[in-house]
């Protein structure tokens, strides 16, 4: 099989699944004429400190993701393994894929601007727990529970987030490829209700031991304080050390 046909074979199914998954709200008639479409670029760095810990650094930009403002998120976290596992050789060097259960603790500072004019920023503590299990056919299910401890204009609030994700793992032209789909629900104490739903589908490609990239499409439905819909295409460049 030629390289071109192999690419078409391996990427067609995940991409079709992601498109169908994210298009479901449209088919239900929930799409609005005023839906926004955005591009979300992101840079991430993972620095292994030991067999049990690593550092996670991230820089991401969005407009309308958190509010109607432009936002630049600067993130610094530490990942701590709670239960390592053994996997095939090609995955043993991947810190996160080698664990059934791990946690992430860190801090985010969100710079905001509206029309190019700086507006009050946000400070956010992060506490996350990850757990996963394997299904037949190289399919993995992962659950994440996360709490955002937020200070916005000197007002404290908490946002609870629950995410479920399915990933597939295979090798294409000697490079690990990991398509995925996930859905995340947000509960915001400012409104005492479920404020947002975020669905994503994409693929991560391992280029080398030090570099990966990720492409995804996302659909965000805001419920509180008002109804709105946001569609996005994201690109993430990931460095590993």
C-alpha positions as CSV (number, residue, x, y, z in Angstrom):
1,X,0.0,0.0,0.0
2,X,1.4,3.4,-1.0
3,X,2.1,6.1,1.6
4,X,-0.7,8.3,0.2
5,X,-3.3,5.5,0.4
6,X,-2.1,4.6,3.9
7,X,-2.6,8.2,5.0
8,X,-6.1,8.3,3.6
9,X,-7.0,5.0,5.2
10,X,-5.8,5.9,8.7
11,X,-7.0,9.5,8.8
12,X,-10.3,9.2,7.0
13,X,-12.1,7.3,9.8
14,X,-11.0,9.4,12.7
15,X,-11.7,12.7,10.9
16,X,-15.1,11.5,9.8
17,X,-15.9,10.5,13.3
18,X,-14.7,13.8,14.7
19,X,-16.8,15.8,12.2
20,X,-19.9,13.7,12.8
21,X,-19.4,14.0,16.6
22,X,-19.1,17.7,16.5
23,X,-21.8,18.2,13.9
24,X,-24.4,16.5,16.1
25,X,-25.6,19.7,17.7
26,X,-26.2,21.2,14.2
27,X,-28.3,18.2,13.2
28,X,-30.3,18.7,16.4
29,X,-31.1,22.2,15.3
30,X,-29.1,24.0,18.0
31,X,-26.7,25.8,15.7
32,X,-27.3,29.6,15.5
33,X,-26.7,32.0,12.6
34,X,-24.4,34.0,14.8
35,X,-22.0,31.1,15.7
36,X,-18.5,32.3,16.0
37,X,-15.5,30.5,14.4
38,X,-12.0,30.9,15.8
39,X,-8.4,29.6,15.5
40,X,-6.8,28.5,18.8
41,X,-3.0,28.3,18.5
42,X,-1.1,26.7,21.5
43,X,2.5,25.9,22.5
44,X,3.2,23.2,25.2
45,X,6.4,22.0,26.8
46,X,6.8,18.8,28.9
47,X,9.9,18.5,31.1
48,X,10.4,15.1,32.8
49,X,11.9,15.5,36.3
50,X,11.8,11.9,37.4
51,X,9.9,8.7,36.8
52,X,7.0,10.1,38.9
53,X,6.9,13.8,38.0
54,X,7.2,16.2,35.1
55,X,6.6,19.9,34.5
56,X,3.9,21.1,32.1
57,X,4.2,24.6,30.6
58,X,1.7,26.0,28.2
59,X,0.9,29.2,26.2
60,X,-2.4,29.5,24.4
61,X,-4.4,32.3,22.7
62,X,-8.1,32.5,22.1
63,X,-10.8,35.2,21.5
64,X,-14.2,34.5,23.0
65,X,-13.3,31.2,24.6
66,X,-13.5,32.5,28.2
67,X,-15.4,35.7,27.6
68,X,-15.9,38.2,24.8
69,X,-12.3,39.3,25.3
70,X,-9.0,38.2,23.8
71,X,-7.2,35.9,26.2
72,X,-3.6,34.7,26.5
73,X,-3.2,31.9,29.0
74,X,0.2,31.3,30.6
75,X,0.2,27.9,32.5
76,X,2.8,26.2,34.8
77,X,1.9,22.9,36.4
78,X,3.5,19.8,37.9
79,X,2.3,16.3,36.9
80,X,2.6,13.6,39.6
81,X,2.2,9.9,38.8
82,X,0.1,7.9,41.3
83,X,0.0,4.5,39.5
84,X,2.4,3.7,36.7
85,X,1.8,0.8,34.3
86,X,3.7,-1.2,31.6
87,X,2.9,-0.9,27.9
88,X,4.6,-1.8,24.6
89,X,8.0,-0.5,23.9
90,X,7.0,2.3,21.6
91,X,4.9,3.8,24.4
92,X,7.2,3.4,27.4
93,X,8.8,6.8,26.8
94,X,5.4,8.6,26.9
95,X,4.9,9.8,30.5
96,X,1.1,10.2,30.4
97,X,0.3,7.0,28.4
98,X,2.3,5.0,30.9
99,X,-0.1,5.7,33.8
100,X,-3.5,4.6,34.9
101,X,-3.8,7.4,37.4
102,X,-2.1,10.7,37.8
103,X,-2.7,14.3,39.0
104,X,-1.9,17.8,37.7
105,X,-1.5,20.8,40.1
106,X,-0.6,24.3,38.9
107,X,-1.4,27.9,38.1
108,X,-2.7,29.9,35.2
109,X,-2.5,33.6,34.6
110,X,-4.9,34.8,32.0
111,X,-4.1,38.1,30.3
112,X,-7.2,39.7,28.8
113,X,-7.9,42.5,26.3
114,X,-10.9,44.0,24.5
115,X,-10.3,45.8,21.3
116,X,-6.6,45.8,22.0
117,X,-7.1,47.5,25.3
118,X,-6.0,45.5,28.4
119,X,-8.7,44.5,30.8
120,X,-8.6,42.9,34.3
121,X,-6.7,39.6,34.2
122,X,-7.5,36.3,36.0
123,X,-5.6,34.1,38.3
124,X,-6.5,30.5,38.4
125,X,-5.3,27.5,40.5
126,X,-5.6,24.1,38.8
127,X,-6.2,20.7,40.4
128,X,-6.8,17.8,38.1
129,X,-7.1,14.0,38.5
130,X,-6.8,11.6,35.5
131,X,-7.7,8.0,35.3
132,X,-7.8,5.6,32.3
133,X,-8.5,2.0,31.2
134,X,-7.8,0.0,28.1
135,X,-10.4,-1.6,25.8
136,X,-9.8,-4.0,22.9
137,X,-8.4,-2.7,19.6
138,X,-5.9,-0.2,21.1
139,X,-8.7,2.0,22.4
140,X,-8.3,3.8,25.7
141,X,-10.9,5.6,27.8
142,X,-9.8,8.4,30.0
143,X,-11.7,10.4,32.7
144,X,-10.6,13.7,34.0
145,X,-11.9,15.6,37.0
146,X,-10.7,19.2,37.3
147,X,-11.3,22.2,39.6
148,X,-10.4,25.8,38.5
149,X,-9.9,28.0,41.6
150,X,-10.5,31.5,40.0
151,X,-9.9,35.0,41.1
152,X,-11.5,37.4,38.6
153,X,-11.4,41.1,39.5
154,X,-10.8,40.3,43.2
155,X,-13.9,37.9,43.2
156,X,-13.3,34.2,44.0
157,X,-15.2,31.4,42.3
158,X,-14.7,27.8,41.5
159,X,-15.4,26.0,38.2
160,X,-15.7,22.2,38.2
161,X,-15.0,20.3,35.0
162,X,-15.7,16.7,34.1
163,X,-14.3,15.2,30.9
164,X,-14.5,11.8,29.2
165,X,-12.2,10.9,26.3
166,X,-11.6,8.0,23.9
167,X,-8.3,7.6,22.1
168,X,-7.0,5.1,19.5
169,X,-3.3,4.3,19.2
170,X,-1.5,3.0,16.1
171,X,1.6,3.5,14.1
172,X,1.6,5.2,10.7
173,X,4.9,5.2,8.6
174,X,6.8,4.5,11.8
175,X,5.2,7.4,13.7
176,X,2.7,7.0,16.5
177,X,-0.6,8.6,15.8
178,X,-3.4,9.1,18.4
179,X,-6.9,10.2,17.2
180,X,-9.3,11.2,20.0
181,X,-12.7,12.5,20.8
182,X,-13.8,14.0,24.1
183,X,-16.7,15.9,25.8
184,X,-16.3,18.2,28.8
185,X,-19.0,19.7,31.1
186,X,-18.4,22.8,33.2
187,X,-20.1,23.8,36.5
188,X,-19.6,27.4,37.6
189,X,-20.3,28.5,41.1
190,X,-20.8,32.1,39.9
191,X,-24.1,30.9,38.3
192,X,-24.7,27.8,40.4
193,X,-25.3,25.8,37.3
194,X,-23.8,23.9,34.4
195,X,-22.4,26.7,32.3
196,X,-20.7,25.1,29.3
197,X,-20.2,22.0,27.2
198,X,-17.1,21.6,25.1
199,X,-16.7,18.8,22.5
200,X,-13.4,18.1,20.7
201,X,-12.1,15.7,18.1
202,X,-8.6,15.6,16.7
203,X,-5.3,13.7,16.2
204,X,-1.9,13.9,17.8
205,X,1.1,12.9,15.6
206,X,4.5,12.1,17.1
207,X,7.1,13.5,14.8
208,X,10.1,12.7,16.9
209,X,11.1,12.0,20.5
210,X,11.2,15.7,21.2
211,X,8.3,17.0,19.1
212,X,4.6,16.3,18.4
213,X,1.8,18.3,17.0
214,X,-2.0,18.1,17.4
215,X,-4.8,19.2,15.2
216,X,-8.4,19.4,16.4
217,X,-11.8,20.9,15.8
218,X,-14.0,22.0,18.8
219,X,-17.5,23.1,19.5
220,X,-18.3,25.1,22.6
221,X,-21.8,25.7,23.8
222,X,-22.2,28.4,26.5
223,X,-25.3,28.0,28.6
224,X,-24.7,30.5,31.5
225,X,-24.9,33.5,31.9
226,X,-26.3,33.4,28.3
227,X,-26.6,31.1,25.3
228,X,-23.9,31.2,22.7
229,X,-22.0,28.8,20.4
230,X,-18.4,28.8,19.4
231,X,-16.6,26.6,16.8
232,X,-12.8,26.4,16.7
233,X,-9.9,24.9,14.8
234,X,-6.9,24.3,17.0
235,X,-3.2,23.6,16.5
236,X,-0.9,22.6,19.3
237,X,2.9,22.3,19.1
238,X,4.4,20.1,21.8
239,X,8.0,19.9,22.9
240,X,9.4,17.2,25.2
241,X,12.6,17.2,27.2
